[in-house]
Amino acid sequence: MDSELRPSIKEAPQTISGVAMTLELVVIAVSDVDRSKRFYAALGWRFDIDFQGDDYRIVQFTPPGSGCSVMFGQNITAAPAGSSRGLHLVVSDLPAARADLASRGVETSEPFHDVGGIFHHSNGVGITAGLNPERKSYASYFIFHDPDGNEWTVQEITTRLPGRKGDSAFTKELTKAVWG
């Protein structure tokens, strides 16, 4: 990697600003609002709202245990239906989550893991079939799609990296894991 693109520990932010920011909502594009509503309801996600305006419709669901919801509808995004990628759901037991989705009629990929153990690569490089042999946190995944093809990646995390609130130990560990 070009050294000019690689941040040093000194350049990496060590704290979070005093302004709290939480990710509350992700908007995805769908072609058939009612079909998508049935799909997300079948996942067992909490149904939050279905609101129809004069020229729009908003439907919102929240995955169990999540502080972030997913919204779709009519005339709420210019993105093409099914274009979302990189949406991650985190679970503590990947086989159990996969079995739950299968019991709800959802097709999933086979589990796979990242040989580097920190993140899967969308180009397939460094990806191996099956769960991480050590069941390392952050290393095992499977994928499923909604009826339009919006892609959800399910990631197993059993132990979080320390810090999680922007402390320097977490930032250093993450920077080391990502940038080497």
C-alpha contacts under 8 A as a table, 3 or more apart, distances in Angstrom:
res1	aa1	res2	aa2	distance
1	M	5	L	7.27
1	M	6	R	7.19
2	D	5	L	5.50
2	D	6	R	6.67
3	S	6	R	4.99
3	S	7	P	7.93
4	E	7	P	7.54
6	R	179	W	6.52
7	P	10	K	7.87
7	P	11	E	5.75
7	P	12	A	6.18
7	P	179	W	7.65
8	S	11	E	5.14
8	S	12	A	6.25
9	I	12	A	5.14
9	I	172	K	6.60
9	I	175	T	7.20
10	K	13	P	7.78
12	A	171	T	7.54
12	A	175	T	7.67
13	P	16	I	7.52
13	P	171	T	7.52
14	Q	166	G	6.76
14	Q	167	D	6.39
14	Q	168	S	4.98
14	Q	171	T	6.32
15	T	166	G	5.29
15	T	167	D	5.92
15	T	168	S	6.79
16	I	19	V	7.96
16	I	165	K	7.70
16	I	166	G	5.60
16	I	167	D	8.00
17	S	20	A	7.46
23	L	26	V	7.99
23	L	67	G	7.69
23	L	68	C	6.04
24	E	67	G	6.22
24	E	68	C	4.21
24	E	69	S	6.04
25	L	68	C	5.23
25	L	69	S	4.75
25	L	70	V	5.65
25	L	71	M	6.86
26	V	68	C	7.31
26	V	69	S	6.29
26	V	70	V	4.86
26	V	71	M	6.12
27	V	70	V	5.82
27	V	71	M	4.73
27	V	72	F	5.76
27	V	77	T	7.51
28	I	70	V	7.07
28	I	71	M	6.25
28	I	72	F	5.33
28	I	77	T	7.69
28	I	79	A	7.87
28	I	81	A	7.63
28	I	82	G	7.59
28	I	83	S	7.79
28	I	84	S	6.25
28	I	150	N	7.49
29	A	72	F	5.93
29	A	73	G	7.28
29	A	77	T	6.49
29	A	78	A	7.85
29	A	79	A	5.96
29	A	80	P	6.07
29	A	81	A	4.38
29	A	82	G	6.00
29	A	83	S	6.96
29	A	84	S	7.42
29	A	150	N	7.94
30	V	33	V	6.41
30	V	36	S	7.05
30	V	72	F	6.54
30	V	73	G	6.92
30	V	80	P	7.64
30	V	81	A	4.34
30	V	82	G	6.05
30	V	148	D	5.98
31	S	81	A	5.47
31	S	82	G	7.98
31	S	148	D	6.76
32	D	35	R	5.44
32	D	36	S	6.26
33	V	36	S	5.16
33	V	37	K	6.05
33	V	59	V	7.82
33	V	72	F	7.21
33	V	73	G	5.55
33	V	74	Q	7.04
34	D	37	K	4.93
34	D	38	R	6.29
35	R	38	R	5.22
35	R	39	F	6.29
35	R	147	P	7.65
36	S	39	F	4.95
36	S	40	Y	6.19
36	S	146	D	7.39
36	S	147	P	6.76
37	K	40	Y	5.42
37	K	41	A	6.06
37	K	59	V	7.23
38	R	41	A	5.15
38	R	42	A	6.07
39	F	42	A	5.14
39	F	43	L	6.54
39	F	146	D	7.15
39	F	147	P	7.48
40	Y	43	L	5.07
40	Y	44	G	7.01
40	Y	45	W	6.21
40	Y	61	F	7.06
41	A	44	G	5.43
41	A	45	W	5.72
41	A	46	R	7.30
41	A	47	F	6.76
41	A	61	F	7.80
42	A	45	W	7.48
42	A	104	R	6.45
43	L	101	L	6.90
43	L	104	R	6.55
44	G	63	P	7.64
44	G	64	P	7.64
45	W	61	F	5.98
45	W	62	T	5.47
45	W	63	P	4.62
45	W	64	P	5.83
46	R	61	F	5.40
46	R	62	T	5.05
46	R	63	P	6.32
46	R	64	P	6.79
47	F	60	Q	6.41
47	F	61	F	4.65
47	F	62	T	6.69
48	D	59	V	7.53
48	D	60	Q	5.30
48	D	61	F	5.34
48	D	62	T	7.06
49	I	58	I	7.21
49	I	59	V	5.39
49	I	60	Q	5.20
49	I	61	F	7.33
50	D	57	R	7.17
50	D	58	I	5.56
50	D	59	V	4.38
50	D	60	Q	6.70
51	F	57	R	5.59
51	F	58	I	5.15
51	F	59	V	6.55
52	Q	55	D	7.83
52	Q	56	Y	6.02
52	Q	57	R	4.32
52	Q	58	I	6.46
53	G	56	Y	5.07
53	G	57	R	5.90
55	D	74	Q	7.92
55	D	75	N	7.05
56	Y	73	G	7.23
56	Y	74	Q	5.07
56	Y	75	N	5.08
56	Y	76	I	6.72
57	R	73	G	5.05
57	R	74	Q	4.89
57	R	75	N	7.01
57	R	76	I	7.53
58	I	71	M	6.78
58	I	72	F	6.00
58	I	73	G	4.65
58	I	74	Q	6.77
58	I	76	I	7.43
59	V	71	M	5.60
59	V	72	F	5.44
59	V	73	G	5.64
60	Q	69	S	6.65
60	Q	70	V	5.65
60	Q	71	M	4.34
60	Q	72	F	6.54
61	F	69	S	5.63
61	F	70	V	5.46
61	F	71	M	6.57
62	T	66	S	6.48
62	T	67	G	7.61
62	T	68	C	6.47
62	T	69	S	4.25
62	T	70	V	6.15
63	P	66	S	5.44
63	P	68	C	7.70
63	P	69	S	6.80
66	S	69	S	7.25
72	F	76	I	7.25
73	G	76	I	6.21
74	Q	77	T	7.84
75	N	78	A	7.47
79	A	83	S	6.87
80	P	83	S	5.68
81	A	148	D	6.15
81	A	149	G	7.81
81	A	150	N	7.67
82	G	146	D	7.88
82	G	148	D	4.57
82	G	149	G	4.44
82	G	150	N	4.22
82	G	151	E	7.64
83	S	149	G	7.14
83	S	150	N	5.76
84	S	87	L	7.20
84	S	149	G	7.95
84	S	150	N	4.84
84	S	151	E	6.07
85	R	150	N	6.29
85	R	151	E	4.98
85	R	152	W	6.90
86	G	151	E	6.84
86	G	152	W	6.70
86	G	153	T	6.60
87	L	151	E	6.64
87	L	152	W	5.03
87	L	153	T	5.96
88	H	152	W	5.88
88	H	153	T	4.76
88	H	154	V	5.70
88	H	155	Q	6.77
89	L	152	W	7.04
89	L	153	T	6.18
89	L	154	V	4.76
89	L	155	Q	6.19
90	V	154	V	5.76
90	V	155	Q	4.90
90	V	156	E	5.86
90	V	157	I	6.45
91	V	94	L	6.23
91	V	97	A	7.02
91	V	154	V	7.00
91	V	155	Q	6.17
91	V	156	E	5.03
91	V	157	I	6.09
91	V	158	T	7.77
92	S	156	E	5.35
92	S	157	I	5.25
92	S	158	T	4.95
93	D	96	A	5.45
93	D	97	A	6.28
93	D	156	E	6.17
93	D	157	I	7.87
93	D	158	T	7.60
94	L	97	A	5.12
94	L	98	R	6.11
94	L	140	S	7.54
94	L	141	Y	7.20
94	L	142	F	7.93
94	L	154	V	7.54
94	L	155	Q	7.09
94	L	156	E	5.44
95	P	98	R	5.09
95	P	99	A	6.09
96	A	99	A	5.05
96	A	100	D	6.11
97	A	100	D	5.03
97	A	101	L	6.29
98	R	101	L	5.22
98	R	102	A	6.18
98	R	108	T	7.12
98	R	142	F	7.79
99	A	102	A	5.01
99	A	103	S	6.15
100	D	103	S	5.12
100	D	104	R	6.51
101	L	104	R	5.05
101	L	105	G	6.51
101	L	106	V	5.24
101	L	107	E	7.46
101	L	108	T	7.73
102	A	105	G	5.05
102	A	106	V	5.07
102	A	107	E	6.25
102	A	108	T	7.42
103	S	106	V	7.41
106	V	144	F	7.43
107	E	144	F	6.36
107	E	145	H	7.82
108	T	142	F	6.72
108	T	143	I	5.62
108	T	144	F	4.58
108	T	145	H	7.63
109	S	142	F	5.48
109	S	143	I	5.22
109	S	144	F	6.35
110	E	129	A	7.36
110	E	130	G	7.08
110	E	142	F	6.05
110	E	143	I	7.83
111	P	129	A	6.38
111	P	130	G	4.92
111	P	131	L	5.73
111	P	140	S	6.84
111	P	141	Y	5.51
111	P	142	F	4.66
111	P	143	I	7.96
112	F	127	I	6.66
112	F	128	T	5.58
112	F	129	A	4.35
112	F	130	G	4.49
112	F	131	L	5.49
112	F	132	N	7.35
112	F	140	S	5.75
112	F	141	Y	5.38
112	F	142	F	6.19
113	H	117	G	7.39
113	H	120	H	7.02
113	H	127	I	5.66
113	H	128	T	5.39
113	H	129	A	6.37
113	H	130	G	6.30
113	H	131	L	5.62
113	H	132	N	5.26
113	H	139	A	5.39
113	H	140	S	4.34
113	H	141	Y	5.98
114	D	117	G	5.09
114	D	118	I	6.87
114	D	119	F	6.20
114	D	120	H	5.15
114	D	121	H	7.66
114	D	126	G	5.74
114	D	127	I	4.74
114	D	128	T	6.37
114	D	132	N	7.44
114	D	139	A	5.50
114	D	140	S	6.77
115	V	126	G	5.50
115	V	127	I	6.12
115	V	128	T	6.73
115	V	132	N	7.81
115	V	139	A	7.72
116	G	119	F	7.41
116	G	126	G	6.99
116	G	139	A	7.88
117	G	132	N	7.99
117	G	136	K	7.13
117	G	137	S	7.89
117	G	138	Y	6.54
117	G	139	A	4.56
118	I	138	Y	5.64
118	I	139	A	5.69
118	I	177	A	7.08
118	I	178	V	7.72
119	F	138	Y	6.78
119	F	139	A	6.44
120	H	124	G	7.68
120	H	126	G	7.52
120	H	127	I	6.63
120	H	139	A	7.52
120	H	141	Y	7.97
121	H	124	G	5.54
121	H	125	V	6.14
121	H	126	G	7.04
121	H	127	I	7.16
122	S	125	V	7.74
124	G	127	I	5.49
130	G	133	P	7.93
130	G	140	S	7.86
131	L	135	R	6.63
131	L	139	A	7.97
131	L	140	S	5.33
131	L	141	Y	7.43
132	N	135	R	4.85
132	N	136	K	6.24
132	N	139	A	6.10
132	N	140	S	5.52
133	P	136	K	7.69
135	R	139	A	7.39
135	R	140	S	7.28
136	K	139	A	5.73
136	K	140	S	7.55
136	K	157	I	7.87
136	K	158	T	7.86
137	S	140	S	7.40
137	S	156	E	6.14
137	S	157	I	4.44
137	S	158	T	5.35
137	S	159	T	5.87
137	S	160	R	7.28
138	Y	155	Q	6.47
138	Y	156	E	5.80
138	Y	157	I	5.11
138	Y	158	T	7.98
139	A	155	Q	7.37
139	A	156	E	6.90
139	A	157	I	7.84
140	S	155	Q	5.88
140	S	156	E	5.56
141	Y	153	T	6.68
141	Y	154	V	5.39
141	Y	155	Q	4.56
141	Y	156	E	6.33
142	F	153	T	5.93
142	F	154	V	5.36
142	F	155	Q	6.95
143	I	151	E	6.93
143	I	152	W	5.66
143	I	153	T	4.54
143	I	154	V	6.00
144	F	151	E	6.04
144	F	152	W	5.39
144	F	153	T	6.67
144	F	154	V	7.98
145	H	148	D	7.46
145	H	149	G	5.02
145	H	150	N	5.36
145	H	151	E	4.61
145	H	152	W	5.92
146	D	149	G	5.24
146	D	150	N	5.43
146	D	151	E	6.84
146	D	152	W	7.94
147	P	150	N	7.55
157	I	160	R	6.62
160	R	164	R	7.79
161	L	164	R	6.98
161	L	170	F	6.71
161	L	173	E	7.92
162	P	169	A	7.13
162	P	170	F	5.51
163	G	166	G	6.21
163	G	167	D	5.44
163	G	168	S	7.76
163	G	169	A	6.46
163	G	170	F	4.73
163	G	171	T	7.96
164	R	167	D	7.23
164	R	170	F	6.55
166	G	170	F	6.48
166	G	171	T	6.46
167	D	170	F	5.61
167	D	171	T	6.39
168	S	171	T	4.93
168	S	172	K	5.92
169	A	172	K	5.21
169	A	173	E	6.13
170	F	173	E	5.10
170	F	174	L	6.01
171	T	174	L	5.18
171	T	175	T	5.87
172	K	175	T	5.08
172	K	176	K	5.97
173	E	176	K	5.14
173	E	177	A	6.10
174	L	177	A	4.99
174	L	178	V	6.01
175	T	178	V	5.21
175	T	179	W	5.55
175	T	180	G	7.18
176	K	179	W	5.38
176	K	180	G	4.67
177	A	180	G	5.67
